[in-house]
Amino acid sequence: MRPIPGSPTRIKICGLTREVDVDAAVAAGADALGFVLYPRSARAVTAERAGELARRLPPFVTPVLLFVNATDEEVARGLAAVPQALLQFHGDETPGDCDRVGRPYLRAARMAPGFDLLNFASLYPRASGLLLDAHVDGYGGSGKAFDWSLIPANVPSPVVLSGGLNPANVIDGVMHVRPWAVDVSTGVEEAKGIKDAGLMRRFCEAVREADARIADALT
Ligand SMILES: O=C(O)c1ccccc1NCC(=O)[C@H](O)[C@H](O)COP(=O)(O)O
């Protein structure tokens, strides 16, 4: 599903662990902030810590809780801490695993060569969006991009382009894929879980530049 022509590309910045970075991401113009509740990630925060950070968010900036093969109890604990969160399932979760929670969610798809995204999308019709990431060991957050030409033009769900984005390549990504949103972690960091305010600002500015170029092309 392509975004409505002229609508701004939404921006998710993921893997926040510090108050200073939450505030800088909001100031840069992020529409959503991701908190990684996957304990094996170097960016992991506890549900309680995600709650502390998410309480800093102003209206209309969405907290996203990211899980990898979490138990129902872990998901419930995350939602108890961040009741307004959008969920993101980034592991091997089945449609039943995702739908059972009864909350809006993003389903990550790991874009290996030959991956049938349209079939995958048909399995998750209730997903609020599909987050397209590189196919890597460790599930995600790798800083690695994938071949955007693997993305069909007629994906039925809102597409969140992810995987190895940064201020230098995100314009091309938005212009090529025309996603509903983009997602970034490594490309705006000085170290895992430590964001760089300047890179976050430049990333958001680049997305706005891409939107402006698209709008110009439509006039
Ligand atoms: O961020 C992580 O550490 C992570 C670990 C395991 C699974 C998913 C993870 N992140 C998910 C995200 O939504 C990332 O933003 C996405 O994978 C893109 O990361 P990057 O390529 O570093 O921009």
The ligand as an ORCA input file, in Angstrom:
! r2SCAN-3c Opt
* xyz 0 1
  O      17.999     -3.048     17.485
  C      18.323     -4.180     17.868
  O      19.275     -4.393     18.632
  C      17.521     -5.369     17.441
  C      17.885     -6.630     17.914
  C      17.150     -7.751     17.524
  C      16.042     -7.621     16.692
  C      15.660     -6.355     16.225
  C      16.404     -5.233     16.585
  N      16.069     -3.985     16.099
  C      14.893     -3.854     15.290
  C      14.707     -2.567     14.605
  O      13.559     -2.149     14.393
  C      15.896     -1.882     13.980
  O      15.633     -0.507     13.916
  C      16.052     -2.441     12.568
  O      16.476     -3.786     12.664
  C      17.045     -1.622     11.747
  O      18.287     -1.602     12.403
  P      19.537     -0.874     11.671
  O      19.837     -1.673     10.425
  O      20.617     -0.931     12.698
  O      19.111      0.530     11.338
*
